[in-house]
C-alpha cells in the first residue's frame, strides 16, 4: 500500500492539475479576497521557485519578466478575474506541475517509472469516462468526458498515447505489448472526442517521436499515420461519406468547398476570429489589447493560443513565446520533443492562454534536463 501511494498519488495530483488548470479561488468570490490570496500565493510561489529549482538565474529571470508582464496586464484588463484565471492556468499550474515532477523523479529527465504510473492512471480515467458516457450519452459531445470537455480530454489522451509509445520503446519485448494496447486505446479515445486539434496533435507527436526511435513498429505507425493524413487530401469525398454524422465532416466539406451553415461553429467562426485578430494586431501591435480583453461574438479567445498572445499582450511577448518554444524544441529529444510539437500544434487550433501549460511543461522539462547550452555545446 505504501508503494502504491508513493507511485500514484503524485501522478494523480499531476494529472488533475494538468487537467483542471486552476488552483486560485477565482470563481464566485469577493474581489478583494481573491486579490489578497492571489498576490500572496504568487509572490510566495515565485520566491519558493528561486530557492528550490536548480535553474540558471538569468534564464529564470527572463521567464520571471514574462510572468510579471502578464501581472501588469491585469491593470489593462476589462475582466481581471478572467485574466487572472489565465495566469493561474498558464504559469502557476505550470510551476506546480514542474515541482511535482521534480519531487517525484528527483530529476527533470524522461522517467519511465513516472510515465508508466501516469499512463496506468490515465487508463483508469479512460475506463471511468467510458462508463460515465455510456450512462449519459456515449456519442453526445456536449456531455462532458467525466472531468473535462472534449478538447482537454482529447489532449490528455494524446499525451497518454505518445507516452505509451515512449514506454513501448523502452520496455523489454515480453512486457511491451501492454503499452501498445494502451497506445491503441488512447488513440481511439482521441478520435472519440471528435476534437480536430487533439487529433492533429496526436499525429504530429507520433511523427516526431518516430524519428527518435529505432523501433520498426513505431516507425510503421508513423508511416501509416502519414499515409492516412495524405489520403485525406487525395480522397476527401470518401472520408466525408465515412464521417458524415460527426464534427470531422466539417473539414472534408471545407476541402470540397461544400460547407454548410452548421460548419460555421467549427471552421467558419475560426476563420472570422483569425481575421478579427489580425485586425486587432494591426491596431495594437506592441502591447496588445490587454489580457482577457478579446471578444468576438461572445468568443473570449481566438482559439489559437499563439495568436492570442500576440493579440492580447503584444509583439515582444509573442516573440519571446515563440523563441522559448523553439529553444526548447532545439534542446529536446525523444518524448519531450514529440510532446512539445504535439501541444504547439494543438495550441494553434483551440484553447486560450491558460492551456499553454501543456506545451510549456515539456519545454521547461526539456530545458532543465538538457546537457547542452544555447549553442549546442555540452555543458
DRENDO-785699 format. One line per 10 residues: number of its first residue (from 1); their letters; for each residue x, y, z of C-alpha. Coordinates in Angstrom, 2 decimals, padded with zeros to 5 digits. Layout:
// DRENDO-785699
NUM	a	X,Y,Z | ...
END
This chain:
// DRENDO-785699
1	xxxxxxxxxx	000.00,000.00,000.00 | 002.81,002.39,000.89 | 004.45,001.73,-002.51 | 001.17,002.38,-004.35 | 000.73,005.68,-002.52 | 004.28,006.77,-003.35 | 003.88,005.82,-007.03 | 000.38,007.00,-007.79 | -000.63,009.88,-005.50 | 001.85,012.35,-007.07
11	xxxxxxxxxx	000.77,011.16,-010.52 | -002.90,011.67,-009.63 | -002.21,015.22,-008.43 | -000.13,015.86,-011.55 | -002.95,014.61,-013.78 | -005.63,016.72,-012.13 | -003.56,019.93,-012.01 | -002.78,019.49,-015.71 | -006.40,018.60,-016.39 | -008.20,021.35,-014.44
21	xxxxxxxxxx	-005.60,024.10,-014.84 | -006.65,026.08,-011.80 | -005.55,026.44,-008.18 | -006.61,030.00,-007.31 | -010.12,030.79,-005.95 | -011.10,032.97,-008.91 | -014.75,031.92,-009.13 | -017.69,033.20,-007.08 | -015.57,035.01,-004.50 | -015.06,038.54,-003.24
31	xxxxxxxxxx	-012.76,040.55,-005.50 | -010.71,041.86,-002.57 | -010.29,038.40,-001.06 | -009.23,036.98,-004.39 | -006.70,039.77,-004.90 | -005.14,039.22,-001.49 | -004.96,035.43,-001.77 | -003.69,035.50,-005.35 | -000.98,038.08,-004.65 | 000.30,036.23,-001.57
41	xxxxxxxxxx	000.26,032.91,-003.39 | 002.04,034.23,-006.49 | 004.78,036.02,-004.57 | 005.33,033.03,-002.26 | 005.49,030.63,-005.21 | 007.94,032.89,-007.03 | 010.44,033.01,-004.19 | 009.96,029.32,-003.46 | 010.89,028.50,-007.05 | 014.00,030.67,-006.90
51	xxxxxxxxxx	015.20,028.80,-003.80 | 014.30,025.25,-004.81 | 014.60,024.90,-008.58 | 018.18,024.33,-009.82 | 017.86,026.65,-012.77 | 020.13,029.19,-014.40 | 019.35,032.54,-012.77 | 019.49,034.58,-015.99 | 017.13,032.16,-017.69 | 014.81,032.18,-014.70
61	xxxxxxxxxx	014.79,035.99,-014.59 | 013.83,036.06,-018.27 | 010.83,033.86,-017.56 | 010.05,035.98,-014.49 | 009.90,039.10,-016.65 | 007.31,037.45,-018.88 | 005.40,036.37,-015.78 | 005.30,039.86,-014.27 | 004.41,041.41,-017.64 | 001.28,039.27,-017.50
71	xxxxxxxxxx	000.56,040.53,-014.00 | 000.91,044.12,-015.19 | -001.50,043.30,-017.99 | -004.15,042.78,-015.31 | -004.25,046.56,-014.96 | -005.45,046.82,-018.57 | -007.99,044.02,-018.39 | -011.73,044.69,-018.52 | -012.32,041.48,-016.56 | -009.25,040.97,-014.43
81	xxxxxxxxxx	-010.63,037.87,-012.70 | -010.82,036.17,-016.09 | -007.32,037.44,-016.88 | -006.08,036.12,-013.54 | -007.55,032.70,-014.33 | -005.39,032.67,-017.46 | -002.26,033.38,-015.43 | -003.38,030.70,-012.99 | -003.56,028.00,-015.68 | -000.63,029.29,-017.72
91	xxxxxxxxxx	002.04,029.98,-015.10 | 001.01,028.92,-011.59 | -000.20,025.43,-012.52 | 002.90,025.08,-014.67 | 005.19,025.74,-011.69 | 003.26,023.23,-009.58 | 003.48,020.58,-012.32 | 007.24,021.03,-012.64 | 007.73,020.84,-008.87 | 005.62,017.66,-008.65
101	xxxxxxxxxx	007.65,016.05,-011.42 | 010.93,017.10,-009.82 | 009.96,015.94,-006.32 | 008.67,012.60,-007.65 | 011.51,011.68,-010.03 | 014.37,013.68,-008.43 | 015.30,014.93,-011.91 | 013.80,016.61,-014.95 | 014.76,013.89,-017.41 | 012.40,011.42,-019.10
111	xxxxxxxxxx	011.46,008.95,-016.39 | 009.89,005.63,-017.37 | 008.63,004.93,-013.85 | 006.74,008.23,-013.64 | 005.24,007.96,-017.11 | 004.25,004.33,-016.65 | 002.33,005.32,-013.50 | 000.83,008.26,-015.38 | -000.34,006.07,-018.26 | -001.77,003.49,-015.85
121	xxxxxxxxxx	-003.78,006.21,-014.11 | -004.89,007.65,-017.46 | -006.18,004.21,-018.41 | -008.28,004.15,-015.23 | -009.64,007.62,-016.10 | -010.45,006.43,-019.63 | -012.38,003.41,-018.32 | -014.30,005.60,-015.85 | -015.05,008.08,-018.66 | -016.37,005.33,-020.94
131	xxxxxxxxxx	-018.68,004.08,-018.18 | -019.85,007.63,-017.47 | -020.57,008.36,-021.14 | -022.40,005.06,-021.61 | -024.77,006.17,-018.87 | -025.26,009.76,-020.02 | -024.64,009.77,-023.77 | -021.70,007.96,-025.33 | -021.71,009.87,-028.62 | -023.01,013.18,-027.21
141	xxxxxxxxxx	-020.05,015.54,-027.43 | -021.81,018.22,-025.39 | -021.86,015.88,-022.37 | -018.55,016.20,-020.55 | -015.93,013.47,-020.71 | -016.21,012.92,-016.97 | -013.90,015.65,-015.61 | -013.21,017.62,-018.79 | -014.67,018.86,-022.02 | -013.74,017.21,-025.29
151	xxxxxxxxxx	-010.68,019.37,-026.05 | -008.77,018.90,-022.79 | -009.76,015.24,-022.60 | -008.53,014.79,-026.17 | -005.20,016.43,-025.32 | -004.79,014.28,-022.21 | -005.47,011.14,-024.22 | -002.98,012.26,-026.89 | -000.38,012.79,-024.15 | -001.05,009.29,-022.84
161	xxxxxxxxxx	-000.88,007.77,-026.34 | 002.51,009.35,-027.10 | 003.77,008.40,-023.62 | 002.67,004.81,-024.33 | 004.84,004.79,-027.46 | 007.75,006.05,-025.38 | 007.20,003.26,-022.83 | 006.84,000.67,-025.60 | 010.25,001.65,-026.98 | 011.84,001.46,-023.50
171	xxxxxxxxxx	010.30,-001.83,-022.34 | 011.54,-005.42,-022.87 | 009.64,-007.27,-025.60 | 007.73,-009.58,-023.28 | 006.18,-006.61,-021.46 | 005.90,-004.09,-024.27 | 002.51,-005.15,-025.66 | 000.74,-003.67,-022.64 | 001.89,-000.24,-023.79 | 000.99,-000.99,-027.40
181	xxxxxxxxxx	-002.53,-001.90,-026.28 | -002.76,001.33,-024.26 | -001.49,003.31,-027.26 | -004.30,001.96,-029.45 | -006.90,002.60,-026.74 | -005.78,006.20,-026.20 | -005.70,006.88,-029.96 | -009.28,005.64,-030.24 | -010.18,007.90,-027.31 | -008.78,010.92,-029.18
191	xxxxxxxxxx	-010.88,010.04,-032.23 | -013.89,009.59,-029.94 | -013.67,013.21,-028.73 | -014.12,014.49,-032.32 | -011.58,017.18,-031.43 | -009.69,018.04,-034.59 | -006.93,019.87,-032.74 | -006.28,016.89,-030.45 | -006.16,014.54,-033.44 | -003.63,016.77,-035.22
201	xxxxxxxxxx	-001.59,016.97,-032.01 | -001.52,013.20,-031.78 | -000.45,012.77,-035.41 | 002.32,015.38,-035.05 | 003.60,013.82,-031.84 | 003.69,010.31,-033.32 | 005.55,011.57,-036.38 | 008.21,013.37,-034.33 | 008.69,010.54,-031.85 | 009.14,008.02,-034.66
211	xxxxxxxxxx	012.24,009.97,-035.76 | 013.89,009.45,-032.36 | 013.48,005.68,-032.06 | 014.81,002.60,-033.81 | 011.58,000.67,-033.26 | 010.33,-000.61,-036.61 | 006.79,-000.86,-035.26 | 006.71,002.78,-034.15 | 008.13,003.88,-037.49 | 005.44,001.79,-039.20
221	xxxxxxxxxx	002.77,003.51,-037.09 | 004.19,006.90,-038.14 | 004.19,005.92,-041.83 | 000.62,004.66,-041.53 | -000.41,007.94,-039.88 | 001.27,009.90,-042.68 | -000.49,007.82,-045.35 | -003.86,008.36,-043.64 | -003.30,012.13,-043.44 | -002.17,012.23,-047.08
231	xxxxxxxxxx	-005.21,010.23,-048.16 | -007.47,012.88,-046.64 | -006.25,015.33,-049.28 | -006.49,012.76,-052.08 | -009.94,011.29,-051.38 | -011.81,013.76,-049.13 | -015.15,012.62,-050.59 | -014.62,009.13,-049.19 | -013.91,010.47,-045.71 | -016.91,012.78,-045.92
241	xxxxxxxxxx	-019.19,009.79,-046.50 | -017.43,007.87,-043.72 | -017.70,010.65,-041.10 | -020.80,012.41,-042.38 | -022.56,012.46,-039.00 | -019.56,013.70,-037.00 | -017.78,017.02,-036.45 | -014.95,015.75,-038.67 | -017.26,016.13,-041.66 | -016.81,019.92,-041.49
251	xxxxxxxxxx	-013.16,019.52,-042.52 | -013.98,017.44,-045.57 | -016.84,019.71,-046.64 | -014.46,022.66,-046.34 | -011.88,020.87,-048.52 | -014.56,020.11,-051.11 | -015.98,023.66,-050.92 | -019.30,022.22,-049.73 | -019.52,023.91,-046.33 | -022.98,024.27,-044.82
261	xxxxxxxxxx	-024.34,026.61,-042.18 | -023.75,024.10,-039.36 | -020.00,024.14,-040.11 | -019.71,027.79,-039.09 | -019.17,026.97,-035.41 | -016.37,024.53,-036.26 | -014.44,026.20,-039.08 | -016.18,029.36,-040.26 | -016.03,031.19,-036.95 | -012.33,030.34,-036.58
271	xxxxxxxxxx	-011.63,031.98,-039.93 | -013.54,035.06,-038.82 | -011.75,035.17,-035.46 | -008.40,034.88,-037.22 | -009.22,037.84,-039.47 | -010.51,039.82,-036.49 | -007.32,039.02,-034.56 | -005.11,040.23,-037.40 | -007.09,043.48,-037.46 | -006.52,043.92,-033.70
281	xxxxxxxxxx	-002.80,043.23,-034.10 | -002.54,045.92,-036.78 | -004.19,048.42,-034.44 | -002.31,047.40,-031.25 | 000.93,045.71,-032.36 | 003.30,046.47,-029.48 | 001.40,045.97,-026.22 | -001.80,044.30,-027.45 | -005.34,044.94,-026.31 | -004.85,043.70,-022.75
291	xxxxxxxxxx	-005.00,040.28,-021.16 | -008.50,038.80,-021.30 | -009.97,041.59,-023.46 | -010.58,039.58,-026.64 | -014.28,039.33,-027.51 | -015.71,038.34,-030.88 | -019.39,037.38,-030.93 | -019.04,036.27,-027.30 | -015.98,034.16,-028.06 | -013.44,035.29,-025.48
301	xxxxxxxxxx	-010.32,033.89,-027.15 | -009.40,033.29,-030.81 | -008.91,029.51,-030.45 | -005.23,029.94,-031.28 | -003.03,030.38,-028.24 | -000.02,031.73,-030.14 | -002.19,034.31,-031.86 | -003.90,035.17,-028.58 | -000.57,036.14,-027.00 | 000.12,038.49,-029.92
311	xxxxxxxxxx	-003.39,039.99,-029.77 | -003.64,040.48,-026.02 | -000.10,041.17,-024.82 | 001.71,042.33,-027.93 | 004.69,041.73,-030.17 | 007.51,041.46,-027.63 | 005.93,038.73,-025.52 | 004.80,036.93,-028.68 | 008.39,036.83,-029.97 | 009.63,035.68,-026.56
321	xxxxxxxxxx	006.98,032.95,-026.54 | 007.94,031.66,-029.99 | 011.68,031.73,-029.26 | 011.12,029.93,-025.96 | 009.27,027.06,-027.64 | 011.82,026.85,-030.48 | 014.69,026.83,-027.98 | 013.04,024.02,-026.03 | 012.49,022.07,-029.25 | 016.14,022.54,-030.21
331	xxxxxxxxxx	017.47,021.24,-026.89 | 014.91,018.45,-026.50 | 014.79,014.91,-027.84 | 012.63,011.81,-027.69 | 009.43,012.09,-025.65 | 009.82,015.76,-024.75 | 010.42,016.82,-028.35 | 007.36,014.87,-029.52 | 005.16,016.43,-026.84 | 006.44,019.96,-027.50
341	xxxxxxxxxx	005.47,019.61,-031.15 | 002.17,017.91,-030.31 | 000.97,020.66,-027.98 | 002.42,023.50,-030.05 | 000.27,022.19,-032.91 | -002.74,021.75,-030.61 | -002.31,025.31,-029.34 | -002.85,026.54,-032.89 | -006.40,025.21,-033.07 | -008.08,025.51,-029.66
351	xxxxxxxxxx	-007.86,026.73,-026.10 | -006.85,030.01,-024.51 | -003.58,031.14,-022.93 | -004.24,029.08,-019.79 | -003.83,025.93,-021.92 | -000.19,026.84,-022.65 | 000.71,024.90,-019.50 | 000.72,021.82,-021.76 | 003.44,022.88,-024.18 | 005.37,024.95,-021.62
361	xxxxxxxxxx	005.57,022.00,-019.24 | 007.58,019.96,-021.71 | 009.62,022.93,-022.90 | 010.67,023.56,-019.30 | 011.42,019.89,-018.63 | 013.48,019.73,-021.81 | 015.45,022.86,-020.91 | 016.04,021.82,-017.31 | 017.18,018.32,-018.27 | 019.32,019.36,-021.24
371	xxxxxxxxx	023.09,018.96,-021.13 | 023.60,021.46,-023.94 | 023.80,025.23,-023.88 | 022.21,027.69,-026.31 | 024.94,026.98,-028.89 | 024.65,023.21,-028.76 | 027.82,022.78,-026.68 | 027.85,020.18,-023.93 | 027.80,021.84,-020.52
END
